[in-house]
Every structure is written in C-alpha cells, then in structure tokens.
C-alpha cells in the first residue's frame, strides 16, 4: 500500500506539482533505505538518493496523466504498469541499480513470489503496485469498482502461487557456506593474512568432516593471490584434498581481478570466473570479466554470482542459459557491518532463486549466509557476525524457468501497452509544438550537433574534428536563428555586469569540479584504491590547448546554443535537465564513473548558466574537470 498516499497526493495536481511531490516522496524513501551508503561518505548517499528519486517523480507524472479523463478501473492498471516499467528502466544500463524494488518486499510471501518464475521480480512489483493504485482508485471514486478486477488477479496469482510453492525435496548434494567473519579493517591487512588462512583451513576442514561435497568461500576470502608465483592455490588445493570436496575460492588477484575459482577434490583448479558487473567507483581499477559462464566442477555446473552482481536478474538468467545447475552468491558485506545494507542485499538472493528455479548457496564474509531452495524458501541461515559454516542438502536443476528463457517479455509488453495508450496524446502534443518556431529552434540546436557528435565519437574521428563541427553549427545557428530573448542567451547586459557574471560562473564551476574531485579522492582512499594525480604528459601545452578548445566547443553548444532555445521553449529547469542528459549521452562506451561525473558537473554547470547567464565562464572549469577526471579514467 506504499504507493496509495502518493497516488492520492498527486491526483488533480498540475504536472510540475506532481513531479515535485513524487521527487520528495522518492527522495525521503531512498534516503532512508540507503542510509547505509553513508559509510562511503555523505555525498554518495545524497547523490544516489537524489538520482533514484527521479523514478518515483516520473511515476507521479505518469499517474497524474493516466488519471486525466480515464475511468479509475483503467488508470489504476496503467499506473501500476508504469511503476513496473520504471523499476525495470532503473535496473538496466550503465546506471542500473535495482535496489529496493517493490517486489523485494514480498521475499517472505512465497505464494506471491512464484510469479517471478515467469516475470522476474518486476512481475511481483506489478502485483504490489496494483494493490496500491487500486486502493487509491477506490478512495478517489468512493466505489469498489477500481479494485474488483485487480483483486481477482491478486487472488488468482496468490492461489496459483500456493500450489507452486510446495515443499521442495532436499537434494542429494551436501553443500557448505563458509562465513569467516573477518572485519573489513583486517580484510586486506597483510600482517594478519596467515591467521586468516589458518581460520579458513579450519572452517573448510569442518565442512569436509560434515560430509560437504561443495564448499563455498565468500568473496575475496583468500587474502593472497591464488595464481602466479607464491600464490595460495596450492594451499587451497590441499584444503580441497583433505576435505574431499570441491572448493569455490575467491581472491582479489593482484588487486585488479575479482576472481572465483573451482578447486576439485584432487587439488587442481578446474575452472575460473572473473566478476563481470563491477561497482561504480567502488571497484575502480578492477578489470571486468567478459563472460558469465558457470564453473565446471565434479559436482556439476556451478553459477557464481559475486556480490553486486546478485542484485541483477539478467546475471542469473545468463548463468542459467549457459548451463548453471546450482547458484552460489559470494559476497563481502563487511563494509556495511552494523547497518541495514547486508540484510537488504541478502533479500535479492531469494528472488534470484525463484527466477532461476535453482538452489542458491549464499556465502557472506560477515553474514548473513543462507541456503535457499528453488521456490524461495530459506532452508538454513547463519546470523551475522559469526565465524562458522552452514551445511545443507541441495540439488542440481537442469530445466530453466520461463523467465530464464524469455527474460523480461512481460515488462516490455506492459511498456508497449502503456505507449500505445499514450500514443494519441503524444502525437497531439507533438503536433502542437512542431509548428512553433521556438520548438523547431530547440530541436535543431540540441539535436543536430548531438547527432553529429555521436557519429564522430563512434567513428573515432581525430579529437579536433568534434570542436570544428560544433563551432560550425554554432556559426550557422548565430546566422540563421538569432536569439529573440537576450536574457536567455546571456546577452543584453552591460560589459561590467557581464564581467561579474563570467567571474561568478568561473569561480562557481571551479568550486564544483574541485569539490567533487576532493570528495571522490577521499572515497577512493577509504576504499584503498590508489589514484595517481592527473598527468598531461610531456606535451602538456598541446594537451592543455586540446582541453580548452574541446571544452569551449561543448560549453558554447550545451550551455549556449542548446540551452537558450530549450529554456525559451520549456523553461530553465528543462534546459538544465536536457543539456545535462545530452552531455551524458556523449559518454557512451565509457565506465559508469564518467556518466556520474558528467551528471553532477553538467547539472551544476546548467544551474550556474541559469543563475549567472554566462557560458564563457564555464569553459575553464570544464577543461579542469576533464583533466582531473582523466586520472580516474586511466585507473579504470
């Protein structure tokens, strides 16, 4: 019912008020849910909450639109589908972060969870959202009609789920999850590595004495390299021989690869997996793997999901499609010890079990470790902050679920239905705007240079081609489409006043990039990631010229030629948002850190442009920011 108050609050409000209420609700909700991120600093917590709040804000706008001129029994469905679609959209792409999805709240209600076998977690979210929107519809019309059909669907889905969530027989394979409980402060301390290896040997030995055939260690549990001269693979091989079991061991190989390896009872490493989905900023400097293949072991095909990867349904689907018969989630949540983060993270493993129809063995450094059966029932668990092992009987499953085969077909079907419903309204709105010269100006000034820039970046043209092309567009726009409102274009002021504005934009821009850089460096130091200072090389005058010319071309386009007509068309907030998005799209193919840097600096530069009216003052901060960020790019 969490969505009911928001739907009621935005009903009948102007679109901008609906957006504001949705953003406020989302910001408060995510700030509370993600409070554990404060262990990495205040700024990451604030920025991530602010970003994720955009999705409830978008839901509020779509709900407000859906409820206009439509019967309640219809718009409650459209609103619920919109919520499901928005959860999916925030789960994919370079900024994908499917944390705190509405469907995860049902992780203990097995009958409701079973729909995930066909729809993934997003189908569960749809059911929960539908309950909230239909209740709001009942309140608004004061009749039960909006809830009748949703209630029937919920009852049928739950009744079907009761039959599906029957007890799963225990398998024939004895598995063990190792929970060593190593505090993060000691995790990579070379002084205590010997003691940690001894503790791991004891835990693996205990698992072997309990008859374990598959023993799973947490993420980077081995404090040494496994491979190479002096590697610990020989020692881990002895553990496997003594336990007469297959051991899934993990290490941070040379500090650049988050690796899991299967060591057979013979003591030989038989397969390896390198983490593919990396954490932005947190795993800067780590080289991602390229394939999501299960590990071959004498026990069977074991799909390994490393920490952050476990929140993404597509990772599980890829492993199952590639033959995984059992899944293991290995993680180190010691960073978040004492917060709600580890418990929130663990919930995702329940959904991955149902979506894939596989047993899941979760081994967490500080807990909770658990074993989950294919219908989402937690068979056994270890509480946090215990150093022990968890043994349980599991099994191998060969048949893939419908979700593993077809993926997010249900989500895309819902989005297509939503777009088809919105089609007439979108066409009408476009027809109203298209004949307006200000709209044509905005589209041409923003779209044409962006399209040319994307083509040049994809064809890897020399660096100087992009500024030349952008300057060519700027010249054409100044001749063909002269500004009609000087204030929007940063013109029409006295020379003295314009000088003050340029200085204000310059100082403000430098504060933004230097402040963001300092915060990021503090975060990297806290994570133990070495980031060297920026180095422009021996030809620094030429590199400095390149930075300034490129920055001038981009700023004069984004915060000049594109910003002004967009602001004239839809207002300055829209101009800030659209020009920031255009800059982000130019980062295609780069790591998430580049998108995040462009998002923050682009929004800040847009606000400075809006408040000072100056574009030229932002050129030097832009160039300085690119120079500072180049050090992070070099590490990645």
Secondary structure, 3 states (H helix, E strand, C coil): CCCHHHHHHHCCCCHHHHHHHHHHHHHHHHHHHCHHHHHHCHHHHHHHHHHHHHHHHHHHHHHHHHCCCCCHHHHHHHHHHHHHHHHHHCCCCCCCCCCCCHHHHHCCCHHHHCCHHHHCHHHHHHHHHHHHHHHHHHHHHCCCHHHHHHHHHHHHHHHHHHHHCCCCCCCCEEEEEEECCCCHHHHCCHHHHHHHHHHHHHHHHHHHHCCCCEEECCCCCCCCCCCCCCCCHHHHHHHHHHHCCEEEEEEEECCCEEEEEEECCCCCEEEEEECCCCCCCCCCCCCCCCCCCCEECCCCEEEEEEHHHHHCHHHHHHHHHCCCCEEEEEECCHHHCCCCHHHHHHHHHHHHHHHHCCCEEEEECCCCEEEECCCCCEEEEECCCCCEEEEEEECCCCCCCHHHHHCCHHHHHHHHHHHHHHHHHHHHHHHHHHCCHHHHHHHHHHHHHHHHHHHHHHCCCCHHHHHHHHHHHHHHHHHHCCCCCHHHHCCCCCHHHHHHHHHHHHHHHHHHHHHHHHHHHHHHHHHCCCCCCCCCCCCHHHHHHHHHHHHHHHHHHHHHHHHHHHHHHHCHHHHHHHHHHHHHHCCCCCCHHHHHHHHHHHHHHHHHHHHHCCCCCHHHHHHHHHHHHHHHHHHC
